[in-house]
């Protein structure tokens, strides 16, 4: 029953012979005289390689930390590692009997993680593609079921043991348990690791959030959530604050000071007129000084000041159906993604400064727009199967391309030099390094 309830609250964000060099191009550059006009197509954008196989449905993907490799997971339980520049398949990873729902590289790029619907997590050697070991996991937690440490020396594994959630700290090389974190009386709802890798935070249906010491496995302290089952708990980027979000239809976010172990603020009263919507999600800014909260499906967003716990900006609009929000890397803007529009909301003034979209009545994909890691570019994906790159400052469209396969999501590489378009049965990578350099020069 617990899991049925929380699944209503947590939304899980959602091929192949080999990479080929344009034997049958899956990407069509849009003709400027077509029915879908554009401002410009940047001539320096180059397609590196494509991947297509109608027998495999791609479910997830990620770049390696150094942006040299791509890891793809499929519905058929097969994962593939590719070299981006050469376009060659390095390894095919067969270890799951059910669809793969999540993939990730370790921070040092030496290990690959795949998690499947078979409740199994596999850890692979990236160099030779060998399976190092597999772990039974509580994949109800999806991407936080297994977490690599920042130094790539250990990983966290979650286990649902007779309805009492347990986290194990395992040696990343062999998967052997170093220590276990026991204490919760009911299943876990969230697990996260501090950015320095020294503390673990767990949330549970037992209405507690617990902080653990990685070095000893000792529970340091716990917070009690007084009105709803604890659903989401996270560290601020500077590891000084904890954000604890309540359960289904909760309109409250609690902020705790991790140094003093004291409750600081309750970010309460976030609703729009008579709409009885609960909080969809809350996010820290990169500098840990602000928190963004949103309510969907209407667009109701708040920015909260962490110096006093008060509302800094409010944006309510029942005419816009909001799907996704995120702070820009410099925390100056919030990217608001609706069904049909992309907007930049200026944090200091509370004004909508830019609206991006050139295709009326063509819906953006859910979570259909992202900042590059340097914040200079925005990539968007529409249901018309078109990928677009925008200049964040000017709002000018720099690049437009259509995929022949159904488009699902777009990603920037960690170094901002590549753009990936993941489709249902294919993937395309473009080299956008020259665009990024030219935008940077203008600044």
C-alpha positions in Angstrom: 0.0 0.0 0.0 2.8 2.4 0.9 4.4 1.9 -2.5 1.2 2.3 -4.4 0.7 5.7 -2.7 4.2 7.0 -3.3 4.2 5.9 -6.9 1.3 8.4 -7.4 3.6 11.1 -6.0 7.0 10.2 -7.6 7.1 10.5 -11.4 9.8 8.4 -13.0 11.4 10.3 -15.8 11.4 8.5 -18.7 18.7 0.6 -30.6 21.0 -1.7 -33.0 23.5 -2.8 -35.2 26.3 -0.3 -34.6 27.2 3.3 -34.9 27.1 4.2 -38.6 28.4 7.1 -40.7 25.3 8.3 -42.6 24.6 5.1 -44.6 21.0 5.9 -44.0 20.9 9.3 -42.2 18.3 9.3 -39.4 18.6 13.1 -39.1 17.2 15.6 -41.6 18.4 19.2 -41.5 15.3 21.3 -41.9 14.9 23.2 -45.1 14.6 26.9 -44.5 11.8 27.0 -47.1 9.8 24.2 -45.4 6.7 24.7 -43.2 9.0 24.9 -40.1 11.1 28.0 -40.6 14.0 28.7 -38.3 16.4 31.6 -37.6 19.6 29.9 -38.5 21.4 26.6 -38.6 24.9 26.9 -37.3 27.3 25.6 -40.0 29.9 24.4 -37.4 27.5 21.8 -35.9 28.6 18.4 -37.1 26.9 15.1 -36.7 29.5 12.6 -35.4 27.6 9.3 -35.4 24.2 7.6 -35.2 22.9 4.4 -33.7 19.8 2.6 -34.9 18.2 -0.8 -34.4 14.4 -1.3 -34.7 14.7 -4.5 -32.5 15.9 -2.5 -29.4 14.0 0.1 -27.5 16.3 2.6 -25.7 15.3 3.3 -22.2 18.2 5.3 -20.7 21.6 6.8 -21.5 24.5 8.7 -20.1 27.8 10.2 -21.0 31.0 9.2 -19.3 32.5 11.9 -17.0 35.2 12.8 -19.6 32.6 12.9 -22.4 34.5 10.2 -24.4 31.9 7.4 -24.1 28.2 6.8 -24.2 26.3 4.2 -22.2 22.9 3.1 -23.5 20.4 0.8 -21.7 17.5 -1.0 -23.5 14.1 -2.5 -22.9 15.6 -5.8 -23.9 18.0 -5.8 -21.0 21.1 -5.1 -23.0 23.5 -2.2 -22.4 26.1 -0.9 -24.9 29.2 1.2 -24.4 30.3 3.3 -27.4 33.3 5.5 -28.2 31.9 8.8 -29.2 34.6 10.2 -31.5 35.2 7.0 -33.4 31.6 5.9 -33.4 32.6 2.3 -32.6 30.8 0.0 -30.2 33.2 -1.0 -27.5 31.2 -3.5 -25.5 27.8 -5.1 -25.3 26.7 -5.8 -21.7 24.4 -8.7 -21.2 23.4 -9.2 -17.5 19.6 -8.5 -17.2 16.5 -10.5 -17.8 14.2 -7.5 -17.7 14.3 -3.9 -19.1 17.2 -1.7 -18.0 15.8 1.4 -16.2 18.9 3.3 -15.3 22.6 3.5 -16.3 25.5 5.5 -14.9 29.3 5.7 -15.0 31.3 6.0 -11.8 32.9 9.4 -11.2 36.3 8.1 -12.4 34.8 6.5 -15.5 36.2 3.1 -14.7 33.0 1.4 -13.8 29.5 1.3 -15.4 26.3 0.6 -13.5 23.1 -0.8 -15.0 19.9 -1.3 -13.0 17.0 -3.4 -14.3 13.4 -4.2 -13.6 14.7 -7.6 -12.5 15.7 -6.0 -9.2 19.4 -6.5 -10.1 22.2 -3.9 -10.4 25.2 -4.9 -12.4 28.6 -3.3 -12.1 30.9 -3.5 -15.2 34.5 -2.9 -16.0 34.4 -0.2 -18.7 37.8 -1.1 -20.2 37.0 -4.7 -21.1 33.2 -4.9 -20.6 33.3 -7.7 -18.1 30.7 -8.1 -15.4 32.4 -7.5 -12.0 29.4 -8.4 -9.9 25.7 -8.1 -9.5 23.6 -6.9 -6.5 20.0 -7.4 -5.5 18.5 -4.0 -5.1 15.3 -2.2 -4.1 14.7 -0.7 -7.5 11.7 1.1 -6.2 14.1 3.9 -5.6 15.1 4.0 -9.2 18.3 6.1 -9.8 19.1 6.2 -6.0 19.0 2.4 -5.6 22.7 2.3 -6.1 25.0 5.4 -5.7 28.7 5.7 -6.5 30.9 7.6 -4.0 32.6 10.8 -5.3 36.0 9.2 -5.0 34.8 6.0 -6.8 36.0 3.8 -3.8 32.6 2.5 -2.6 28.9 2.4 -3.5 25.7 2.5 -1.6 23.2 -0.3 -2.2 19.6 -0.3 -0.9 17.9 -3.5 0.2 14.2 -4.0 1.1 14.7 -6.5 4.0 11.3 -7.7 5.3 9.9 -4.2 4.8 12.7 -2.5 6.7 15.0 -0.5 4.5 18.7 -1.2 4.8 21.6 0.6 3.1 24.9 -1.3 2.6 28.2 0.3 1.9 30.1 -1.9 -0.6 33.6 -2.0 -2.0 33.3 -0.8 -5.6 35.8 -3.3 -6.9 34.1 -6.5 -5.7 30.7 -5.5 -4.3 31.5 -6.9 -0.8 29.7 -5.3 2.1 31.9 -3.1 4.2 29.1 -2.1 6.6 25.3 -2.0 6.9 23.1 0.9 8.0 20.1 -0.4 9.9 17.5 1.5 11.9 14.5 2.2 9.7 11.4 0.3 10.6 9.7 0.6 7.2 10.9 0.7 3.6 13.1 3.5 2.3 11.7 6.3 0.2 15.0 8.2 -0.6 18.7 7.8 -0.2 21.4 10.4 -1.0 25.1 10.9 -0.4 26.7 14.2 0.6 28.9 15.8 -2.0 32.0 15.1 0.1 31.0 11.5 0.4 31.2 11.6 4.2 27.5 11.4 5.1 24.4 9.5 4.0 20.8 10.7 4.3 17.9 8.2 4.2 14.1 8.8 4.2 11.6 6.2 5.1 7.9 5.5 5.4 8.5 5.3 9.2 8.3 9.1 9.1 12.0 9.6 9.9 15.0 11.1 8.0 18.3 9.8 9.3 21.8 11.0 8.8 24.6 8.4 8.9 28.4 8.6 9.1 30.0 6.8 6.2 33.3 6.0 7.9 31.7 4.2 10.9 28.1 3.4 9.7 26.9 5.1 12.9 23.6 6.9 12.9 24.4 10.5 13.8 20.9 11.9 14.3 17.4 11.8 12.8 14.5 14.1 12.0 10.9 13.2 12.5 8.4 14.2 9.9 5.2 15.0 11.8 2.5 15.0 9.3 3.3 12.8 6.3 5.4 9.8 5.5 8.9 11.0 4.6 9.2 10.9 0.8 12.2 12.9 -0.4 15.2 14.1 1.5 18.3 15.7 0.0 21.5 17.6 0.9 22.1 21.1 -0.2 25.1 21.4 -2.6 27.3 22.7 0.2 26.2 19.9 2.5 25.1 22.3 5.2 21.3 22.0 4.9 18.8 19.2 4.5 15.6 19.5 2.4 12.9 17.2 3.6 9.7 16.9 1.5 6.6 15.4 2.8 4.3 12.9 1.1 1.4 12.9 -1.3 -0.4 16.3 -1.4 2.0 17.9 1.1 2.3 21.6 0.7 5.2 21.8 3.2 9.0 21.6 2.7 11.2 21.4 5.8 14.7 22.8 6.0 17.1 21.5 8.6 20.6 22.8 9.6 22.9 19.9 9.6 25.6 21.5 11.7 23.3 22.5 14.6 20.8 19.6 13.9 18.0 22.2 14.2 14.9 22.7 12.2 15.2 26.1 10.4 12.2 26.7 8.2 8.9 25.2 7.0 8.3 26.5 3.5 4.5 26.3 3.8 1.4 27.7 2.1 2.4 27.0 -1.5 -0.8 26.6 -3.4 -2.7 28.5 -6.1 -6.1 29.9 -5.1 -8.5 27.0 -4.6 -6.4 24.3 -6.4 -5.7 21.4 -4.1 -2.4 20.3 -5.7 0.5 19.0 -3.7 4.1 20.0 -4.0 5.6 18.4 -7.1 9.2 18.9 -6.4 11.7 21.1 -4.6 15.3 22.0 -5.7 18.2 23.7 -4.1 20.1 26.4 -6.2 23.7 25.6 -6.9 24.9 28.0 -4.3 22.5 26.6 -1.7 21.1 30.0 -1.0 17.7 29.4 -2.6 15.1 26.7 -3.0 12.7 26.4 -5.9 9.3 24.7 -5.4 6.8 23.9 -8.1 3.2 22.6 -8.3 1.9 21.0 -11.4 0.0 20.7 -13.7 -0.7 24.4 -13.4 2.3 26.6 -13.3 2.8 27.6 -9.7 6.4 28.3 -8.7 8.1 29.8 -5.7 11.7 30.8 -5.0 12.6 30.8 -1.3 15.5 32.7 0.4 17.5 30.4 2.7 18.7 33.3 4.8 15.3 33.8 6.3 13.0 31.1 4.9 10.7 33.6 3.2 9.4 33.7 -0.3 11.6 35.7 -2.7 9.6 35.3 -5.9 6.2 34.0 -6.9 4.9 33.0 -10.3 1.3 31.7 -10.8 -0.3 31.1 -14.2 -3.2 28.7 -14.7 -2.9 29.1 -18.5 0.4 27.3 -18.6 0.9 23.6 -18.0 4.3 23.3 -16.4 6.3 20.1 -16.9 9.9 20.9 -15.7 12.0 23.5 -13.9 15.7 24.0 -13.2 18.1 26.7 -12.0 20.7 27.9 -14.4 24.3 27.0 -13.4 24.9 30.6 -12.2 21.5 30.6 -10.4 20.5 33.8 -12.2 17.5 32.2 -14.0 15.0 29.4 -13.6 14.2 27.5 -16.8 10.5 26.9 -16.9 9.3 24.3 -19.4 5.7 24.2 -20.3 3.8 22.0 -22.8 4.3 24.5 -25.6 6.9 27.1 -24.4 10.3 27.5 -22.7 10.7 30.5 -20.5 13.6 32.1 -18.5 12.5 33.4 -15.1 14.9 35.9 -13.7 15.6 35.2 -10.0 16.3 38.7 -8.8 13.5 40.6 -10.6 10.9 37.8 -10.8 10.3 38.7 -14.5 10.0 36.4 -17.5 12.8 37.6 -19.7 12.8 35.2 -22.6 10.3 32.9 -24.2 11.7 30.3 -26.6 9.6 28.3 -29.0 9.0 28.6 -32.7 6.5 25.7 -33.2 3.0 26.5 -32.2 0.8 23.7 -30.9 3.7 21.2 -31.0 4.3 20.1 -27.5 7.6 19.9 -25.9 8.7 16.5 -24.5 8.3 16.1 -20.7 11.5 17.6 -19.2 12.1 18.8 -22.8 14.7 21.5 -22.2 18.0 21.7 -20.4 20.8 24.1 -19.8 24.3 23.2 -20.9 26.6 22.8 -17.9 28.1 26.2 -18.5 24.7 27.8 -18.9 25.4 29.3 -22.3 23.1 27.1 -24.3 19.7 25.5 -24.0 18.7 22.4 -25.8 15.0 21.5 -26.4 13.1 18.6 -27.8 9.5 18.7 -29.2 6.9 16.1 -30.2 7.5 17.1 -33.8 10.8 15.2 -33.4 12.9 18.3 -33.7 16.0 19.2 -31.7 16.9 22.8 -31.2 19.8 24.6 -29.6 19.3 28.2 -28.3 21.6 31.0 -27.1 20.6 31.5 -23.5 21.4 35.2 -23.5 19.9 36.4 -26.8 17.3 33.6 -27.1 18.4 33.1 -30.7 18.0 29.7 -32.2 21.4 28.3 -33.3 20.7 24.8 -34.6 17.6 22.8 -35.7 17.5 19.2 -36.8 14.7 16.6 -37.1 15.1 12.9 -36.1 13.3 10.3 -38.2 12.8 8.2 -35.1 10.5 9.3 -32.3 12.4 11.7 -30.1 12.5 11.1 -26.4 15.1 13.4 -24.7 18.2 15.5 -25.4 21.4 15.7 -23.3 24.5 17.8 -23.2 27.8 16.1 -22.5 29.6 17.0 -19.3 32.2 19.0 -21.2 29.4 20.8 -23.2 31.0 19.7 -26.6 28.4 17.2 -27.6 24.6 17.0 -27.8 22.8 13.6 -27.7 19.3 13.1 -29.0 17.9 9.8 -27.6 15.0 8.4 -29.6 13.0 5.2 -29.1 15.1 3.1 -31.4 18.1 5.3 -32.2 20.5 8.0 -30.9 22.3 10.8 -32.6 25.3 12.8 -31.4 26.4 16.2 -32.7 29.7 18.0 -32.1 28.7 21.5 -30.9 32.1 22.6 -29.6 32.5 25.4 -32.1 29.1 26.9 -31.2 29.9 26.8 -27.5 33.3 28.5 -28.2 31.7 31.3 -30.2 29.0 32.0 -27.7 31.7 32.1 -24.9 33.7 34.6 -26.9 30.7 37.0 -27.2 30.7 37.2 -23.4 
